[in-house]
Amino acid sequence: MVGVLVVVVALALLMWLAFRGVSILILAPALGALVVAATFEQPVLATYTQVFMVAVGGFIVSYFPVFLLGAIFGKLMEDSGSADALANAISRRLGTPRAILAVVASCALMTYGGVSLFVVAFAVFPIAAALFRRADLPKRLIPGTIALGAFTFTMTALPGTPAIQNAIPMPYFGTSAFAAPGLGILTGALMFGLGLAWLQYRARRAAGEGYGDHPDTPPQPDAMMRERASGEGFDVAEALPAAPAREPPPTAVAVLPLVLVIAVNLAFTTFVIPAMDTDYLAAVEYGATTVESVRGLWSIIAGLVVAIVVLVALNWSRLPQPARTLDSGANASLLPIFNTASLVGFGATVASLPAFALIRDAVVGVGGENPLISQAISVNLLAGMTGSASGGMSIALSTLGETYRDMADAAGIAPDLMHRVVAVATGGLDALPHNGAVITLLAICGLTHRDSYLDIAVVAVAIPIVALVFLIGMGTVFGSF
């Protein structure tokens, strides 16, 4: 029982100290060592080198290509002017009367196409500010509007999204990024519809308030933002353009790379990889694995590589310093993957303790015989504690993934449904006030939690949890589709 109490205290410290700005790279190993030392159940140094670091390395080996290529792709979209071109095109088409919808659609299109949410926030905010000012809408609604488009349905629910939250479950369940597409689309539509309805309700309630007296220039990232913005995207300092982009590309050129990410991903998942002879994967030198374990990651990698090549080719003249852009994107991938991997190492350390059996049994027993409920609760709670969707998911799956897979097999639940539930479950409590993306978004908009967090909480916490309940209910009744 003492071991359980120590683990709970360590998780509480992790949440509080992360909110205070202490680096996860320091917190995760330090608190892991604290847990081991306080319980006297294992040697500290051996646990650090043979458990914590092995788990960290395993996560990096598996997911570094996705982090690396995603960061490079986002940086290229930004420096080429493609992100701005897309946001401007959507806002022009929808117009001032639909300012909220225009901002949500701009964010959704870019994040679903693989652009980092930090790049999206920097690119969309100036356009959102102009639209909201012309529409006489309060500036305080902008963070919630951006959060709806960037933090919710495109990150977790829509099938095919290259977001890391949709990639991490694939090796555990042998699925692809397009797991449970019908349920994902319905769940995403529910998040979008309820979120938009809330924001429009808030806009009607604020009639006559006006935009307010606010500057429209996004603040430059300072030390606080660099510390905070490390969970779901990349260092904000790297999100700023290397140099001003030249003439922005036409809308068709700007949107093509986003389409290619999804289209190539789907083509490799459905046609290319199934047609390949992959028997060699059973050999020890290739990990003695199966194609189902790697198909999803291979498809996302292929989609991002093709999109990057096309993006560079179409925008070479618009990239003032292509080498610097590529370097910035590559460097920007390091902090988030090491942060997430450190959380995985912390989870592995906790899971190695004899006391973890009590925690595991308690968590697994929450949902009774339904692993969907147990999995959803554990992932959501851990995402809230760590302030990171990918971090919470990684801890849950690294410690309980095999248990949930066995429970699902015993209950006849499709792996695709387990994948979609765990992905959607990351997008609820992760957006609590201490989340790095939330803090960064508010800083970009020049607002405070008191000004705008209520709307973020509704569209990025409450509504995704409602959508998660809907997804579990639909999946329990109708299965995966």
Steps between C-alpha positions, in 0.01 A plus 500: 500500500795730568622443144164605357499818710852586383399458134196726548714765668758477221232552234363799692850646520549438129185697420576787740867541413429479125247779546770700679720466193746229609623297202353153451850384408601565860171416670441154353828332604516688831148399604558147372806475723299646787231235461755218497698639793191568711357151456830312545375249245780526240856634466490861380793504257409169338141615456618823339736341246322169438134599524455875459757556224408182314138617483611849390716353224227264383251783456750716310596209273133440415371854452791731418427496123145625559616781732786595266303502175199668660711786635680548168170498311349759732803726472494480120130585492572803714813634331360450148196711586268204437346512848417870465369446147259229617373701795446807283323301229257344744429828675434673165263227387299482823517873568461714808145385590639149550816606681484222759441230240778641281755481782393150604513378139845653443642331809329168425624480142860565597514274805325215318759537226785461747597856593603544864240674713759758607566597139124516446448727801769744387374499139128529575498749789564816292226396257264414785568837662415685179182298442380535859568873498300548178220277629499692833555177695691498832865413472465277806318243281799451268694245715196275533436525126858405413492221760188348345663481157847394611474307828195278458345301215790526256746388768322190626176408322527537124642191328831546323628795701881484527489637856721306740190427713371295207835331438595376847218238531584333167777262614302399810186400311641420154286773343546788257431873516160429342376280786120502545445769234122520531504538877786748473311720256183495710694579817691778327178646361351503850803687640488747214125557519477542876813715512378730225157527665663600830719768341211645303289504818779687677523745212126572519524553875781748441303709250596864539819426694719554194854383431655704779813710514769243425817490289483257210870415476582158650763531773843356435564182697681566826662266745166404655357393167807301411469312826130435468457421131670165506227243528304449180693688232842660513692786652324825420833665428530266205146577385587848384599544134871488420444798273197675349342287228477638149178516295269237655410203282162459328240323709520181290875481551462564873236231552660227284758387760225462761296286263806290419568421866157338535476353148843333503439378855173338387654356183787336688267369772245355259691401188877540496610330823247210478638428150861487625679180594576562867585149616852624579359683803491168684883493501676598821695783334168669416357460847319170446178691449204508262389749239194588711731644766677736261248566223351808663836665574634419153193658341528823700872523425436451128226764499716759673807430283304537175330817626834652607662429162205650312484798736868580449477452124198728460628770735876502449501863389282597799737350755763767570728255680391138434789348697420713803134407480584129490748538786248692711234237442739218585620673816142575599416129509747420777343662806148358461614144430741499794231646726249233398761225517597613851137464606502150351811425704327624813204275426729202444672569832167504682385187317814313609412537870322213678256759638383578146295180498256665740474811279455290188224292652322812628516677163403195296212430735344845452328399180385161618505258209522778241864588420385801296386679816806406704736604222321831446509592869866408553621685190296811580617516861865453406473757221360745753770426757784539252344788307574308181271295277783295351672468837190372678427256219859377494505430874165320486587284200856424608375376837157358416499459121538122502237469773248701298578308183442167677179631657379618160575161343312325779201733461500480120571873460667598174853645524387790277244602761758481779732721293238765436382508862852539639577775246185697580555446874824699483309812399314587818675567828825561313381860438486593868649841588858368540516356147787650299291551187231685695753730666673568168173571317398755763843664481479523119159666531618733776228380738484329839332190638247728668418661164455192285550166675126437549451462125810283466373282784163452331620431144823309584413326829126464562382442141774244415404306814135504389614381156706225664192374686309506169780305328511232770123467490488470122791256496347283772168477317608487137865394514773650283408656164 
